[in-house]
Amino acid sequence: MFLQIHYLTSYHASLLNRDDAGLAKRITFGGVPRLRISSQSQKRHWREWITTQTTLPSGWRSRHFFDRIVKSRLINAGMSSELATGLVLQLAKGLLHSAGEKSALDPHTLAMKQPVLFGEPEAAYFVSLIQQAAEGAAEKDATARLDQRLATERKNIIALLQEDGLYDPVAGFEGALFGRFVTSDILARIDAPVHVAHAFTTHALDSEVDFFTVVDDLSEAGETGAAHANDMELAAGIFYGYVVIDVPLLVSNLTGCAAIQWRSHIDQGAWDLLTGLVHAIAEVTPGAKLGATAPYSRAQCVVLEVGMDPPRSLANAFLSPVRLGERGRHPMAQSVDAMATYLTDIQRMYEDQSLKRFVASLHPWTHASETPVPLPQAIHQCFLALSEGG
């Protein structure tokens, strides 16, 4: 069962996502350069906003998890720094030790070479493991106990946590949504149920370089010129974005159930997380240069689709770029029409009428049977369809 989300958002003069040269990210599509917002940028901003909206445990994507979370908690609980360092190092080596991760940890700083996502339930579990190993034992014996636990319990962490009665998403709601890739044979690899496309403009790229200066407030008479001069690329555009959610896999990640059993395990927390994600997609700005451009905007068209059919993007509606301003038409309405027309054509080609569709739009939607409604109502109707089987 898939939930597909298509959205169109217009941004004024801004610099939403920069490349390594400080320029707006771009992509050539249909032989024409477009502005682009990376999936990583979008997901990070959505995740930060959802953190403020959900009661589900969060996580940390960091190189410093073992030092700044696990070791810090052990010391705060009364363990000596020397003992905590040694046992955390042993734990981390045991968790990360595999063919591809033998040198994944700096033994002096406990920093990993690459950031890895860990959740609050995992942090609490690792602290408990070390405290149990250290209880009433010298460091050498504690290390041996810890090694034995890791050797005899080489089931993945999800199973171990569930044996202890912990069913919250082990890598936080971030892992439940966006997955976690690890090669360790202990840490649980979590497949991502949420797939996010890079957003791009429905029309050709059009940008300019903004030259700006800074005046020195303490300049004296006779002193001329700017105290600082620089430039940045600014661009405006209408972006098409696309997200696919594998709902059974999401519920499985959240509850630990088998994906096939998702209907009997989905709860209010899962619905709230899905609701928060849809609102984040429609309302949260993935913008750089916030102070200089205030690039706050909301989607003007959101299309939600529910069904069992394989997902398919509507990006090819814009393979031929929209020519904005034709015949005095509203630029956003042109993009909405292009998306609706392509959807009609692809349905006709595949004789595909199985998806249920719910639309929130400021502009007319040409599918007569799909009357646009306010976004909260569209989300509610979509979730009813999900609960009823698509």
C-alpha positions in Angstrom: 0.0 0.0 0.0 1.6 3.3 -1.2 0.8 6.9 -0.4 2.1 9.1 -3.1 2.4 12.9 -2.6 2.9 15.4 -5.5 3.2 19.1 -4.7 3.8 22.4 -6.5 5.4 25.2 -4.5 6.4 28.7 -5.8 9.3 30.5 -4.3 10.2 34.2 -4.8 13.8 35.5 -5.1 15.8 33.1 -2.9 18.7 30.7 -2.7 17.0 27.5 -1.4 19.8 25.0 -1.8 23.4 25.7 -2.6 26.2 23.6 -4.2 29.9 23.5 -3.2 30.5 26.8 -5.1 27.7 28.6 -3.3 25.5 28.7 -6.4 21.9 27.4 -6.6 21.7 23.7 -7.2 20.5 22.8 -10.7 19.7 19.9 -13.0 19.2 19.6 -16.7 15.8 17.9 -17.5 14.3 17.6 -20.9 17.5 19.3 -22.3 16.7 22.4 -20.2 18.5 23.6 -17.0 16.3 23.8 -13.9 16.6 24.9 -10.3 16.8 21.9 -7.9 16.3 21.2 -4.2 18.0 18.0 -3.1 16.1 15.3 -1.3 18.7 15.5 1.6 17.9 19.2 2.1 14.2 18.6 2.1 14.3 15.7 4.5 16.5 17.5 7.0 14.1 20.5 7.2 11.1 18.3 7.4 12.7 16.2 10.1 13.6 19.2 12.2 10.0 20.5 12.0 8.5 17.1 12.8 10.7 16.9 15.9 8.7 19.8 17.4 5.3 18.1 16.5 5.7 14.5 17.6 6.0 12.6 20.9 7.8 9.7 19.3 11.5 9.4 20.3 14.0 11.2 18.1 17.5 10.3 17.1 20.9 11.6 16.4 22.7 11.4 13.1 26.3 12.0 14.3 29.9 10.9 14.4 30.0 11.5 18.1 27.1 9.4 19.4 29.3 7.1 21.5 31.3 9.9 23.2 28.7 12.6 23.6 25.6 10.4 24.4 26.6 7.0 25.7 29.9 7.9 27.5 28.4 11.2 28.8 25.4 9.3 30.4 27.6 6.8 32.0 29.8 9.4 33.6 26.7 11.4 34.8 25.5 8.1 36.4 28.7 7.9 38.4 31.1 5.8 36.3 34.7 7.0 36.1 35.7 8.6 32.8 38.5 6.1 32.3 36.2 3.0 32.8 33.5 4.6 30.7 35.9 5.3 27.9 37.2 1.8 27.8 33.9 0.1 27.9 32.3 2.4 25.4 35.2 1.8 23.0 34.7 -2.0 23.4 31.0 -1.7 22.8 31.5 0.5 19.7 34.1 -1.9 18.3 31.7 -4.8 18.8 28.8 -3.0 17.2 30.7 -1.6 14.3 33.2 -4.4 13.6 32.5 -5.9 10.2 34.3 -6.3 7.0 33.6 -2.7 5.9 33.9 -1.0 9.3 37.0 -2.3 11.0 38.5 1.3 11.0 35.2 3.0 11.5 36.0 4.4 14.9 38.8 6.6 16.3 39.9 4.9 19.5 41.1 8.2 21.0 38.0 10.3 20.5 35.4 7.6 20.1 34.3 9.5 17.0 33.1 7.4 14.0 34.5 8.1 10.6 31.0 8.6 9.2 27.8 9.8 10.9 25.4 7.0 11.8 21.8 7.4 13.0 21.0 6.2 16.5 17.8 6.6 18.5 17.0 7.2 22.1 15.9 3.6 22.8 19.3 2.4 21.4 21.2 4.9 23.6 19.3 3.8 26.7 19.9 0.1 25.8 23.7 0.6 25.3 24.1 2.4 28.6 22.3 -0.4 30.3 24.4 -3.0 28.7 27.6 -1.3 29.9 26.3 -0.7 33.4 25.3 -4.4 33.7 28.7 -5.5 32.5 30.5 -3.2 34.9 28.5 -3.9 38.0 30.8 -5.2 40.7 33.6 -6.0 38.3 37.1 -4.7 37.5 37.6 -3.2 34.0 39.1 -6.4 32.6 36.2 -8.5 33.8 33.7 -5.9 32.7 35.2 -5.9 29.2 35.0 -9.7 29.1 31.3 -9.6 30.2 30.5 -7.1 27.5 32.2 -9.1 24.8 30.3 -12.2 25.9 27.0 -10.4 25.7 27.8 -9.1 22.2 29.0 -12.6 21.1 26.0 -14.5 22.5 23.4 -11.9 21.5 24.2 -11.4 17.9 20.6 -10.9 17.0 19.9 -7.4 15.8 19.2 -4.6 18.2 15.5 -4.4 17.2 15.0 -8.0 18.5 17.0 -7.3 21.7 15.1 -4.2 22.5 11.7 -5.9 21.9 12.8 -8.6 24.3 13.2 -5.8 26.9 9.8 -4.5 26.1 10.9 -1.5 24.0 8.8 -1.1 20.9 9.4 2.5 20.0 11.4 3.0 16.8 14.9 2.1 17.8 16.6 4.7 15.6 14.0 7.4 16.3 11.2 8.5 14.1 13.8 9.6 11.7 15.0 6.1 11.1 11.4 4.9 10.9 10.8 7.4 8.1 14.0 7.6 6.3 15.8 4.4 7.1 19.3 3.6 8.3 22.1 1.9 6.3 24.7 -0.1 8.2 26.9 -3.1 7.4 27.2 -4.2 11.0 25.8 -7.6 11.8 24.4 -6.3 15.2 23.0 -2.9 14.4 19.7 -3.2 12.6 19.6 -2.0 9.0 16.3 -0.1 8.6 14.9 0.2 5.1 13.4 3.6 4.2 9.7 3.6 3.7 9.8 7.3 2.6 11.4 7.9 -0.8 12.0 11.6 -1.7 12.7 12.9 -5.1 14.8 16.0 -5.8 12.4 18.9 -6.4 13.0 20.9 -9.6 11.4 23.8 -11.4 8.6 23.1 -13.9 10.1 25.7 -16.2 13.5 26.7 -17.4 16.1 28.1 -15.0 16.2 31.9 -14.7 18.6 33.4 -12.1 20.7 36.5 -11.5 23.7 37.4 -9.4 22.9 39.8 -6.6 25.7 42.2 -5.7 25.6 43.6 -2.2 27.7 45.8 0.1 28.0 46.5 3.8 28.4 50.0 5.1 30.6 50.6 8.1 28.5 52.3 10.8 31.7 53.8 12.4 33.2 55.2 9.2 34.5 58.8 9.5 34.2 61.8 7.2 36.3 61.3 4.1 36.3 57.5 4.3 34.6 56.1 1.2 33.8 52.7 -0.1 32.0 49.7 1.4 33.3 47.8 4.4 32.4 44.6 2.6 31.2 43.6 -0.8 30.0 40.2 -2.1 27.5 38.5 -4.3 25.1 35.6 -4.3 22.9 33.9 -6.9 19.2 34.5 -6.5 16.4 32.7 -8.4 12.7 32.2 -8.3 10.6 29.3 -9.5 7.7 26.9 -9.3 9.0 23.5 -8.0 7.5 20.1 -8.5 8.2 17.6 -5.7 7.3 14.0 -5.2 7.3 11.7 -2.2 6.4 8.0 -1.9 5.5 6.3 1.4 5.4 2.5 1.8 2.8 2.5 4.6 3.2 -1.1 5.7 6.9 -0.7 6.0 6.5 2.5 7.9 4.2 0.8 10.4 6.6 -2.1 10.7 9.5 0.3 11.5 7.4 2.0 14.1 6.0 -1.0 15.9 8.3 -4.0 15.0 5.4 -5.9 13.4 5.7 -7.8 10.1 4.8 -5.4 7.3 2.0 -7.7 6.2 0.4 -7.2 9.6 0.4 -3.4 9.4 -3.4 -2.9 9.5 -3.7 -4.5 12.9 -0.7 -2.5 14.4 -1.2 1.0 13.0 -2.0 3.4 15.8 -2.6 7.1 16.4 1.1 7.7 16.7 1.6 6.4 13.1 -1.3 8.5 11.8 0.0 11.6 13.6 3.5 11.0 12.1 2.0 10.6 8.6 -0.1 13.8 9.1 3.0 15.7 10.3 5.0 14.5 7.3 2.3 15.7 4.8 2.1 19.1 6.5 5.9 19.4 6.5 6.1 18.6 2.8 3.5 21.3 2.0 4.5 24.0 4.5 8.2 23.8 5.5 10.7 25.8 3.6 14.0 24.0 2.7 15.7 27.4 2.4 19.3 28.7 2.8 19.9 32.4 3.3 16.8 32.7 5.4 17.8 36.1 6.9 18.6 37.6 3.5 15.6 36.3 1.4 12.8 35.1 3.8 11.9 32.3 1.4 8.8 31.1 3.3 6.2 29.7 1.1 3.5 26.9 1.0 2.5 24.5 -1.7 -0.4 25.7 -3.8 -1.3 22.3 -5.1 -1.0 19.0 -3.2 -2.1 15.7 -4.7 -2.4 12.6 -2.5 -2.8 9.2 -4.1 -3.5 5.9 -2.3 -3.3 2.4 -3.8 -1.5 -0.9 -4.3 -0.1 -0.1 -7.8 3.6 0.5 -8.2 4.5 4.2 -7.6 5.1 6.6 -10.5 6.2 10.1 -10.5 4.5 12.9 -12.5 7.8 14.6 -13.2 7.5 13.9 -16.9 4.6 16.3 -17.0 7.4 18.9 -17.1 9.8 17.1 -19.4 8.9 19.9 -21.8 9.2 23.0 -19.6 6.2 25.1 -18.9 6.4 28.4 -20.8 5.3 30.8 -18.0 3.0 33.7 -18.8 1.4 32.3 -22.0 -1.8 34.1 -22.9 -1.8 35.9 -19.6 -2.5 32.7 -17.6 -1.5 32.3 -14.0 2.0 30.7 -13.9 1.1 28.2 -11.2 -2.2 27.3 -12.9 -0.1 26.4 -16.0 1.9 23.9 -13.9 -1.2 22.5 -12.2 -2.8 22.0 -15.7 0.4 20.3 -17.0 0.4 17.9 -14.2 -3.3 17.1 -14.5 -3.1 16.6 -18.2 -0.1 14.3 -17.9 -2.0 12.3 -15.3 -5.0 11.9 -17.6 -2.7 10.8 -20.5 -0.8 8.2 -18.4 -4.1 6.8 -17.0 -5.4 6.4 -20.5 -2.3 4.6 -21.7 -2.3 2.1 -18.9 -6.1 2.0 -18.3 -5.2 2.8 -14.7 -8.2 3.9 -12.6 -7.3 2.0 -9.4 -5.8 4.8 -7.4 -7.8 6.9 -5.0 -6.9 10.6 -5.3 -7.4 13.6 -3.1 -6.5 17.1 -4.1 -5.9 20.4 -2.2 -5.3 23.3 -4.7 -5.6 27.0 -5.0 -6.1 26.5 -8.7 -8.6 24.6 -10.8 -8.1 20.8 -11.1 -9.3 19.4 -14.4 -10.4 16.0 -13.1 -14.1 16.6 -12.5 -14.4 13.7 -10.0 -11.6 15.1 -7.8 -12.8 18.3 -6.3 -10.1 20.3 -4.5 -10.7 20.6 -0.7 -8.6 22.1 2.2 -5.5 20.2 2.9 -6.5 18.9 6.3 -9.7 17.5 4.7 -7.7 15.9 1.9 -5.4 14.3 4.4 -8.4 13.0 6.4 -10.0 11.5 3.3 -6.7 10.0 2.2 -6.3 8.3 5.6 -9.8 6.9 5.5 -9.0 5.4 2.1 -5.8 3.9 3.6 -7.6 2.4 6.5 -10.2 0.9 4.2 -7.7 -0.7 1.9 -7.0 2.0 -0.7 
